[in-house]
Amino acid sequence: MFYLYDGTFDGFLCCVYAHYYQERADGIRIKGGEQMQLFYEKVISTDYTISHRVFDGLKGRLGQEICEKIFRAFLSDLPGKEMMTLNYIILCLKGGRGMDVYRTHPDILAVQKASECVAREAHRFLGWLRFSDIQGVLYAAYEPEADLTGLIMPHFADRLRHERFILHDRRRKKAGVYAKGYWEERPFDRDLRMYRSAGEIMTEEAWQAYFDHIAIPERENRKLQQHFMPFKIRKNLTEKITCP
């Protein structure tokens, strides 16, 4: 059976449920993508009751740490991440929590690497993201390789609990929107930086002037700068660090 789902983690968990209680999954992919004629396809609707039950069951059987690893691996942009993650779940359910330590197994190693990569990118964006004041709403745009919004929104919801803010993933055309103690992900494809106030623009220009002033051209090290601040994220920085 080839399962089609909506691309969300809850939808994926519903596919995991179907794998165990309906028919074994030969593949899982997002519906609406490239069609495949070699497998019988079935669309799996996202049912939050089922997805929550599956995740709670995984936590009870495997523990919080493994479940977080499953979530992070799913957020990666790797092709075939759904079957990679499903195979990992199958192995861990068969072998128990201790199965995760067998990093030489290809399915265990693949999820371990994907999880670490996503965690590393999320950690960096927690320091790189810059919010601008857009008519009383904080707004930040970024273009991560992994689907990080759902992973890092709780951090900002805690730190900015008294604010209203939008975390815009321009690559996936969606955003995390927070207000009054609650946040949700929704489709979003509008760059709000054009609505910056005069005060916000003046503050950004002051920051840029400050970074230009403290720079020492004789000690410039572009290779080291690129290591700590990759080119792909600079266009969304207030500092506007110059690329070579």
VOBA-1610 file (N, C-alpha, C; in pm, whole numbers, padded with zeros to 5 digits, always signed):
BEGIN
Met+00084-00119+00000Met+00000+00000+00000Met+00088+00125+00000Phe+00055+00223-00081Phe+00127+00348-00087Phe+00034+00455-00030Tyr+00072+00512+00085Tyr-00015+00607+00153Tyr+00017+00751+00112Leu-00087+00829+00094Leu-00075+00971+00063Leu-00128+01050+00181Tyr-00056+01155+00222Tyr-00098+01234+00337Tyr-00075+01382+00311Asp-00109+01467+00408Asp-00108+01612+00386Asp+00026+01679+00415Gly+00127+01604+00452Gly+00259+01661+00477Gly+00284+01702+00620Thr+00184+01693+00707Thr+00201+01732+00846Thr+00246+01613+00931Phe+00300+01644+01048Phe+00344+01537+01138Phe+00224+01456+01187Asp+00112+01523+01213Asp-00010+01452+01254Asp-00057+01359+01142Gly-00048+01407+01018Gly-00085+01322+00905Gly+00006+01202+00893Phe+00135+01222+00917Phe+00230+01110+00914Phe+00197+01007+01021Leu+00164+01053+01142Leu+00129+00959+01250Leu+00004+00879+01214Cys-00088+00941+01141Cys-00205+00866+01095Cys-00165+00758+00995Cys-00061+00785+00915Cys-00008+00682+00824Cys+00058+00569+00903Val+00125+00603+01012Val+00183+00501+01099Val+00072+00411+01155Tyr-00037+00473+01196Tyr-00152+00397+01247Tyr-00206+00304+01139Ala-00219+00357+01014Ala-00270+00275+00905Ala-00177+00159+00874His-00047+00183+00886His+00051+00077+00862His+00029-00041+00956Tyr-00004-00012+01082Tyr-00020-00118+01182Tyr-00160-00177+01184Tyr-00261-00097+01152Tyr-00399-00143+01172Tyr-00478-00161+01043Gln-00419-00123+00929Gln-00489-00144+00802Gln-00405-00232+00710Glu-00301-00175+00652Glu-00217-00252+00560Glu-00075-00197+00564Arg+00021-00283+00552Arg+00162-00242+00558Arg+00194-00136+00453Ala+00266-00034+00493Ala+00302+00074+00401Ala+00425+00037+00318Asp+00410+00041+00186Asp+00525+00024+00096Asp+00590+00159+00068Gly+00518+00266+00096Gly+00570+00401+00077Gly+00472+00503+00132Ile+00523+00619+00163Ile+00440+00730+00212Ile+00487+00856+00142Arg+00398+00933+00087Arg+00435+01059+00024Arg+00321+01159+00039Ile+00356+01285+00017Ile+00257+01393+00027Ile+00165+01387-00093Lys+00036+01394-00070Lys-00059+01390-00181Lys-00047+01517-00265Gly-00068+01501-00395Gly-00057+01614-00486Gly+00077+01624-00554Gly+00173+01540-00513Gly+00305+01543-00574Gly+00309+01453-00696Glu+00429+01407-00728Glu+00447+01322-00846Glu+00371+01191-00830Gln+00296+01154-00933Gln+00215+01033-00927Gln+00301+00910-00952Met+00270+00802-00884Met+00339+00675-00904Met+00233+00570-00935Gln+00260+00488-01035Gln+00163+00390-01082Gln+00195+00247-01039Leu+00307+00230-00965Leu+00349+00093-00931Leu+00282+00041-00806Phe+00220+00129-00728Phe+00161+00086-00602Phe+00015+00130-00597Tyr-00059+00056-00523Tyr-00196+00096-00495Tyr-00191+00209-00392Glu-00255+00321-00424Glu-00246+00439-00339Glu-00375+00459-00260Lys-00357+00510-00139Lys-00472+00542-00054Lys-00445+00671+00020Val-00539+00763+00015Val-00526+00890+00086Val-00563+00870+00232Ile-00474+00913+00322Ile-00499+00905+00466Ile-00534+01045+00517Ser-00655+01059+00566Ser-00698+01188+00621Ser-00637+01207+00759Thr-00605+01331+00791Thr-00547+01362+00922Thr-00655+01364+01028Asp-00643+01277+01125Asp-00737+01269+01237Asp-00655+01294+01363Tyr-00679+01408+01429Tyr-00597+01445+01544Tyr-00618+01351+01662Thr-00733+01291+01672Thr-00756+01194+01779Thr-00663+01075+01762Ile-00652+01027+01638Ile-00564+00914+01609Ile-00417+00954+01625Ser-00378+01070+01570Ser-00238+01111+01577Ser-00192+01130+01721His-00276+01190+01804His-00241+01210+01945His-00230+01075+02017Arg-00320+00984+01982Arg-00315+00851+02044Arg-00186+00777+02005Val-00148+00789+01878Val-00025+00724+01831Val+00096+00784+01902Phe+00103+00917+01910Phe+00219+00979+01972Phe+00226+00948+02121Asp+00112+00950+02188Asp+00111+00914+02330Asp+00154+00769+02349Gly+00111+00683+02257Gly+00152+00543+02265Gly+00302+00526+02245Leu+00359+00603+02151Leu+00503+00597+02128Leu+00580+00647+02249Lys+00530+00754+02310Lys+00598+00804+02431Lys+00593+00702+02543Gly+00480+00635+02557Gly+00469+00534+02662Gly+00560+00415+02638Arg+00576+00375+02512Arg+00658+00258+02480Arg+00806+00291+02468Leu+00837+00408+02411Leu+00975+00438+02375Leu+01038+00551+02455Gly+00956+00636+02517Gly+01010+00746+02596Gly+01014+00877+02519Gln+01025+00986+02594Gln+01021+01121+02539Gln+01138+01148+02444Glu+01257+01103+02480Glu+01376+01134+02400Glu+01367+01076+02260Ile+01324+00951+02247Ile+01311+00889+02116Ile+01201+00956+02036Cys+01092+00994+02101Cys+00982+01061+02030Cys+01025+01198+01978Glu+01106+01269+02054Glu+01158+01397+02006Glu+01249+01376+01886Lys+01324+01267+01887Lys+01412+01235+01774Lys+01329+01203+01650Ile+01219+01132+01669Ile+01128+01101+01558Ile+01073+01230+01499Phe+01030+01322+01585Phe+00973+01448+01539Phe+01076+01531+01462Arg+01197+01542+01516Arg+01300+01621+01448Arg+01338+01559+01314Ala+01350+01427+01308Ala+01385+01362+01181Ala+01277+01386+01076Phe+01152+01385+01119Phe+01043+01411+01025Phe+01049+01554+00971Leu+01098+01648+01049Leu+01105+01787+01006Leu+01215+01813+00905Ser+01304+01717+00882Ser+01413+01736+00787Ser+01359+01749+00646Asp+01446+01795+00555Asp+01407+01807+00415Asp+01460+01691+00331Leu+01492+01580+00396Leu+01546+01464+00325Leu+01438+01395+00241Pro+01468+01357+00118Pro+01372+01279+00040Pro+01351+01142+00105Gly+01228+01096+00107Gly+01199+00967+00168Gly+01203+00965+00319Lys+01192+01084+00381Lys+01201+01091+00527Lys+01089+01014+00596Glu+00973+01002+00530Glu+00860+00933+00592Glu+00890+00785+00615Met+00939+00717+00512Met+00970+00575+00529Met+01092+00556+00617Met+01187+00647+00610Met+01303+00642+00699Met+01258+00646+00844Thr+01167+00737+00874Thr+01118+00752+01012Thr+01030+00635+01051Leu+00946+00588+00960Leu+00861+00472+00989Leu+00945+00349+01017Asn+01048+00325+00938Asn+01135+00208+00962Asn+01203+00217+01099Tyr+01239+00338+01138Tyr+01299+00359+01270Tyr+01198+00326+01381Ile+01075+00370+01363Ile+00971+00341+01462Ile+00948+00191+01473Ile+00942+00124+01359Ile+00921-00021+01359Ile+01032-00093+01435Leu+01156-00054+01409Leu+01270-00116+01478Leu+01263-00093+01629Cys+01235+00031+01669Cys+01233+00063+01812Cys+01118-00006+01884Leu+01004-00019+01818Leu+00892-00088+01880Leu+00922-00237+01895Lys+00997-00293+01801Lys+01033-00435+01812Lys+01140-00457+01918Gly+01241-00370+01920Gly+01354-00390+02009Gly+01346-00318+02141Gly+01247-00229+02157Gly+01236-00153+02281Gly+01326-00030+02279Arg+01326+00044+02389Arg+01402+00169+02398Arg+01551+00150+02372Gly+01603+00035+02410Gly+01746+00010+02394Gly+01788-00004+02249Met+01693-00023+02158Met+01728-00040+02018Met+01795+00085+01961Asp+01764+00199+02016Asp+01814+00326+01964Asp+01966+00338+01976Val+02028+00260+02063Val+02174+00272+02082Val+02251+00202+01970Tyr+02185+00123+01886Tyr+02255+00051+01781Tyr+02272+00142+01660Arg+02367+00236+01671Arg+02385+00338+01568Arg+02449+00284+01442Thr+02496+00160+01443Thr+02552+00102+01321Thr+02443+00052+01228His+02322+00036+01280His+02210-00005+01194His+02175+00111+01102Pro+02163+00089+00972Pro+02140+00201+00879Pro+02015+00281+00908Asp+01906+00216+00950Asp+01782+00290+00979Asp+01794+00373+01106Ile+01866+00321+01205Ile+01889+00396+01328Ile+01982+00514+01301Leu+02088+00489+01226Leu+02185+00593+01196Leu+02124+00706+01113Ala+02039+00671+01017Ala+01978+00772+00931Ala+01893+00871+01011Val+01813+00819+01103Val+01729+00906+01185Val+01814+00986+01283Gln+01918+00924+01337Gln+02007+00994+01429Gln+02070+01115+01360Lys+02122+01096+01240Lys+02186+01205+01167Lys+02086+01314+01130Ala+01967+01274+01084Ala+01865+01372+01047Ala+01822+01453+01167Ser+01804+01387+01280Ser+01763+01455+01403Ser+01868+01554+01449Glu+01994+01513+01445Glu+02102+01602+01487Glu+02113+01723+01395Cys+02096+01702+01267Cys+02104+01812+01170Cys+01994+01915+01195Val+01872+01867+01218Val+01760+01957+01244Val+01779+02031+01376Ala+01824+01959+01478Ala+01846+02022+01609Ala+01953+02130+01599Arg+02058+02104+01522Arg+02166+02201+01506Arg+02117+02326+01433Glu+02039+02307+01329Glu+01987+02423+01255Glu+01890+02503+01341Ala+01805+02434+01418Ala+01711+02504+01506Ala+01786+02586+01609His+01892+02530+01668His+01970+02601+01769His+02031+02728+01710Arg+02081+02719+01588Arg+02142+02836+01526Arg+02039+02944+01497Phe+01922+02905+01449Phe+01821+03006+01418Phe+01767+03074+01543Leu+01772+03008+01657Leu+01731+03074+01781Leu+01819+03194+01810Gly+01943+03191+01762Gly+02031+03305+01780Gly+02033+03400+01662Trp+01999+03350+01542Trp+02008+03431+01422Trp+01882+03513+01393Leu+01767+03465+01434Leu+01642+03531+01396Leu+01636+03674+01450Arg+01587+03765+01367Arg+01571+03905+01403Arg+01426+03946+01382Phe+01365+04001+01486Phe+01227+04047+01478Phe+01223+04197+01453Ser+01131+04240+01369Ser+01108+04382+01344Ser+00968+04419+01394Asp+00954+04543+01438Asp+00824+04592+01484Asp+00744+04641+01364Ile+00638+04568+01331Ile+00551+04604+01218Ile+00415+04644+01274Gln+00397+04774+01298Gln+00270+04827+01349Gln+00223+04752+01474Gly+00314+04733+01566Gly+00280+04671+01693Gly+00289+04519+01696Val+00323+04457+01584Val+00338+04312+01575Val+00484+04281+01541Leu+00546+04191+01616Leu+00684+04151+01587Leu+00683+04052+01470Tyr+00773+04074+01377Tyr+00776+03992+01255Tyr+00920+03952+01224Ala+00938+03823+01196Ala+01069+03772+01155Ala+01051+03677+01038Ala+01135+03693+00936Ala+01131+03605+00819Ala+01259+03522+00815Tyr+01247+03398+00775Tyr+01364+03311+00761Tyr+01334+03204+00658Glu+01438+03134+00613Glu+01425+03032+00509Glu+01507+02909+00548Pro+01462+02835+00647Pro+01540+02720+00694Pro+01534+02602+00596Glu+01634+02518+00602Glu+01632+02396+00520Glu+01530+02297+00576Ala+01527+02281+00708Ala+01428+02193+00771Ala+01302+02273+00804Asp+01195+02203+00829Asp+01067+02266+00863Asp+01067+02297+01013Leu+01128+02409+01051Leu+01158+02436+01191Leu+01049+02509+01269Thr+00953+02567+01202Thr+00860+02658+01271Thr+00793+02592+01392Gly+00739+02474+01375Gly+00672+02407+01486Gly+00767+02367+01598Leu+00895+02357+01565Leu+00995+02317+01665Leu+01041+02434+01750Ile+01054+02553+01690Ile+01109+02667+01764Ile+01003+02766+01812Met+00880+02753+01764Met+00775+02844+01810Met+00754+02841+01962Pro+00756+02724+02028Pro+00739+02724+02174Pro+00843+02808+02246His+00966+02812+02195His+01071+02893+02257His+01033+03041+02255Phe+00991+03089+02138Phe+00957+03230+02127Phe+00823+03262+02196Ala+00731+03166+02195Ala+00605+03187+02266Ala+00628+03205+02416Asp+00732+03139+02469Asp+00765+03155+02611Asp+00838+03286+02636Arg+00933+03320+02551Arg+01013+03441+02572Arg+00936+03569+02539Leu+00845+03560+02443Leu+00769+03677+02399Leu+00621+03661+02433Arg+00595+03608+02549Arg+00459+03569+02585Arg+00362+03687+02592His+00413+03808+02612His+00326+03925+02623His+00318+04005+02492Glu+00378+03948+02386Glu+00378+04016+02257Glu+00288+03942+02158Arg+00269+04003+02044Arg+00211+03937+01927Arg+00322+03927+01823Phe+00341+03808+01766Phe+00448+03795+01669Phe+00416+03694+01560Ile+00488+03709+01449Ile+00474+03621+01334Ile+00613+03572+01295Leu+00628+03441+01286Leu+00754+03379+01242Leu+00728+03321+01104His+00781+03386+01002His+00745+03358+00863His+00851+03272+00794Asp+00814+03150+00757Asp+00900+03062+00678Asp+00871+03091+00531Arg+00957+03171+00470Arg+00933+03214+00332Arg+00953+03100+00233Arg+01035+03004+00269Arg+01061+02892+00179Arg+00936+02804+00164Arg+00863+02783+00272Arg+00745+02696+00269Arg+00614+02773+00264Lys+00624+02905+00261Lys+00506+02992+00251Lys+00405+02964+00362Lys+00458+02963+00484Lys+00372+02947+00601Lys+00433+03022+00717Ala+00359+03036+00826Ala+00409+03111+00940Ala+00352+03056+01070Gly+00428+03076+01177Gly+00377+03054+01312Gly+00326+03188+01363Val+00201+03193+01405Val+00138+03317+01449Val+00103+03304+01596Tyr+00148+03400+01679Tyr+00127+03394+01823Tyr+00053+03518+01873Ala-00044+03496+01962Ala-00114+03607+02029Ala-00187+03552+02151Lys-00180+03625+02261Lys-00256+03597+02383Lys-00237+03454+02434Gly-00112+03408+02430Gly-00081+03279+02490Gly-00101+03158+02400Tyr-00141+03179+02276Tyr-00165+03066+02185Tyr-00093+03091+02051Trp-00050+02984+01988Trp+00011+02996+01857Trp-00035+02883+01767Glu-00029+02909+01638Glu-00065+02809+01539Glu+00012+02834+01410Glu+00026+02730+01331Glu+00086+02743+01199Glu-00025+02761+01096Arg-00001+02849+01001Arg-00100+02872+00896Arg-00029+02913+00767Pro-00093+02892+00651Pro-00034+02938+00525Pro-00011+03089+00529Phe+00104+03132+00478Phe+00139+03275+00485Phe+00243+03303+00378Asp+00214+03397+00290Asp+00306+03427+00181Asp+00309+03577+00152Arg+00329+03655+00256Arg+00334+03800+00240Arg+00446+03858+00325Asp+00540+03925+00260Asp+00652+03984+00332Asp+00606+04115+00396Leu+00608+04119+00530Leu+00557+04236+00601Leu+00661+04343+00626Arg+00785+04319+00587Arg+00889+04417+00616Arg+00867+04550+00544Met+00790+04548+00437Met+00763+04673+00366Met+00679+04770+00450Tyr+00619+04718+00557Tyr+00534+04801+00642Tyr+00606+04850+00768Arg+00738+04841+00769Arg+00814+04888+00885Arg+00790+05037+00909Ser+00788+05073+01035Ser+00770+05214+01070Ser+00901+05290+01049Ala+00893+05425+01050Ala+01013+05507+01036Ala+01109+05482+01150Gly+01055+05461+01270Gly+01140+05432+01386Gly+01213+05300+01373Glu+01146+05199+01319Glu+01208+05068+01299Glu+01320+05078+01196Ile+01295+05148+01087Ile+01397+05165+00983Ile+01519+05240+01039Met+01495+05342+01120Met+01604+05418+01179Met+01687+05330+01273Thr+01620+05243+01349Thr+01691+05151+01438Thr+01778+05054+01359Glu+01725+04999+01250Glu+01802+04907+01168Glu+01922+04976+01105Glu+01902+05099+01058Glu+02014+05173+01000Glu+02121+05202+01104Ala+02078+05227+01228Ala+02175+05250+01336Ala+02256+05124+01364Trp+02190+05007+01362Trp+02260+04881+01382Trp+02362+04858+01270Gln+02320+04884+01147Gln+02411+04864+01034Gln+02531+04957+01044Ala+02507+05081+01083Ala+02618+05176+01099Ala+02712+05131+01210Tyr+02655+05076+01317Tyr+02736+05028+01430Tyr+02828+04914+01384Phe+02773+04817+01311Phe+02854+04704+01266Phe+02961+04748+01166Asp+02927+04845+01081Asp+03028+04899+00988Asp+03139+04971+01065His+03102+05038+01173His+03199+05119+01248His+03298+05031+01325Ile+03248+04920+01381Ile+03336+04837+01464Ile+03420+04740+01380Ala+03388+04728+01251Ala+03463+04635+01166Ala+03607+04683+01148Ile+03700+04589+01147Ile+03842+04619+01124Ile+03882+04550+00994Pro+03890+04625+00883Pro+03918+04563+00751Pro+04044+04478+00750Glu+04149+04519+00824Glu+04274+04444+00824Glu+04261+04306+00889Arg+04157+04291+00971Arg+04140+04162+01041Arg+04021+04083+00985Glu+03976+04120+00869Glu+03862+04052+00808Glu+03898+03908+00773Asn+03810+03815+00809Asn+03832+03672+00781Asn+03700+03616+00726Arg+03687+03625+00593Arg+03561+03583+00530Arg+03531+03435+00550Lys+03634+03351+00548Lys+03612+03208+00565Lys+03557+03177+00703Leu+03612+03239+00806Leu+03563+03217+00941Leu+03424+03277+00958Gln+03403+03393+00897Gln+03271+03456+00904Gln+03164+03367+00841Gln+03197+03307+00727Gln+03101+03219+00662Gln+03072+03095+00747His+03173+03048+00820His+03153+02930+00906His+03048+02959+01014Phe+03057+03076+01077Phe+02965+03109+01186Phe+02836+03175+01136Met+02840+03235+01018Met+02723+03305+00966Met+02709+03276+00816Pro+02649+03160+00780Pro+02639+03121+00639Pro+02567+03225+00553Phe+02603+03231+00426Phe+02545+03329+00335Phe+02393+03316+00325Lys+02342+03193+00334Lys+02201+03170+00308Lys+02108+03240+00406Ile+02160+03281+00524Ile+02073+03343+00622Ile+02097+03493+00635Arg+02197+03546+00565Arg+02233+03686+00588Arg+02129+03784+00536Lys+02057+03748+00431Lys+01962+03843+00374Lys+01846+03875+00468Asn+01827+03793+00570Asn+01720+03818+00667Asn+01771+03879+00797Leu+01898+03921+00799Leu+01957+03979+00919Leu+01950+04132+00916Thr+01922+04189+01031Thr+01922+04335+01043Thr+02061+04391+01014Glu+02166+04318+01054Glu+02302+04365+01039Glu+02345+04380+00893Lys+02279+04304+00803Lys+02313+04309+00660Lys+02463+04289+00638Ile+02515+04178+00689Ile+02657+04148+00671Ile+02688+04131+00524Thr+02792+04195+00476Thr+02824+04196+00335Thr+02880+04061+00291Cys+02828+04008+00182Cys+02880+03885+00125Cys+02993+03919+00029Pro+03091+03830+00013Pro+03202+03856-00079Pro+03154+03848-00224
//
